[in-house]
């Protein structure tokens, strides 16, 4: 399923996503906080700040990119069952 926030300026939302539910997010601008996920994430935003707190002992395969900004250091798992975390920002930062 997909969340498209491109035309919803000023949205402030909290989502509790069921385990194993793949999340696709598209946004123009946003601040996103992910804590202890059991989900695959595919996020694209033109401008954004992303804070990602991995689940203790969680396994994540990261594909992180920021054209103009900062990407923190994240340890990628080689486990075939690792959660896929794909985050792409044009401007912004991705931190833990």
C-alpha positions in Angstrom: 0.0 0.0 0.0 1.0 3.6 -0.6 0.8 6.9 1.3 1.0 9.9 -1.0 1.4 13.2 0.8 2.5 15.3 -2.2 -0.6 17.5 -2.1 -1.3 17.6 1.7 0.8 20.4 3.1 0.9 20.6 6.9 -0.1 17.0 7.6 0.8 15.7 11.1 0.2 12.0 11.3 1.1 9.1 13.5 0.7 5.6 12.1 1.0 2.3 13.8 1.8 -0.2 11.0 1.1 -3.9 11.4 4.1 -6.2 11.2 5.1 -7.3 7.7 3.1 -4.6 6.0 5.2 -2.9 3.3 5.1 0.9 3.5 5.5 3.2 0.5 5.6 6.9 1.2 5.8 9.8 -1.3 6.0 13.4 -0.1 7.2 16.8 -1.1 8.3 17.9 2.4 8.3 16.1 5.7 9.8 14.9 8.9 9.6 11.2 9.4 10.4 9.2 12.5 10.6 5.4 12.4 11.0 3.4 15.6 11.7 -0.4 15.9 10.2 -1.4 12.6 9.1 -4.9 11.5 8.3 -3.6 8.0 9.9 -2.9 4.7 10.0 0.9 3.9 10.2 2.7 0.6 10.2 6.5 1.2 10.9 9.3 -1.3 10.7 13.0 -0.4 11.9 16.1 -2.1 12.8 17.7 1.2 12.9 15.9 4.5 14.4 14.8 7.7 14.3 11.1 8.6 15.1 9.7 12.0 15.4 5.9 12.0 15.7 3.9 15.2 16.3 0.3 14.5 14.7 -2.5 16.5 17.2 -4.1 19.0 18.7 -7.1 17.3 16.7 -6.2 14.1 18.2 -6.9 10.7 17.9 -4.2 8.1 19.2 -3.9 4.6 19.6 -0.1 3.9 19.5 1.7 0.6 19.8 5.3 1.7 20.5 8.4 -0.5 20.4 12.1 -0.1 21.4 14.3 -3.1 22.0 17.5 -1.0 22.5 16.8 2.7 23.6 14.1 5.2 23.2 10.3 5.6 24.3 8.9 9.0 26.1 5.6 9.4 23.9 2.5 9.3 25.0 -1.1 9.5 23.5 -3.1 6.7 22.6 -6.8 7.3 23.4 -9.4 4.6 20.7 -11.7 5.9 18.2 -12.6 3.2 15.3 -12.0 5.6 16.5 -8.5 6.6 13.9 -5.7 6.4 14.4 -3.5 3.3 14.8 0.1 4.1 14.9 2.3 1.0 15.0 6.1 1.7 15.7 8.7 -1.0 15.7 12.5 -0.3 16.6 15.2 -2.7 17.4 17.6 0.1 17.7 16.7 3.8 19.2 14.2 6.2 18.8 10.7 7.4 20.0 10.0 11.0 19.6 7.5 13.8 
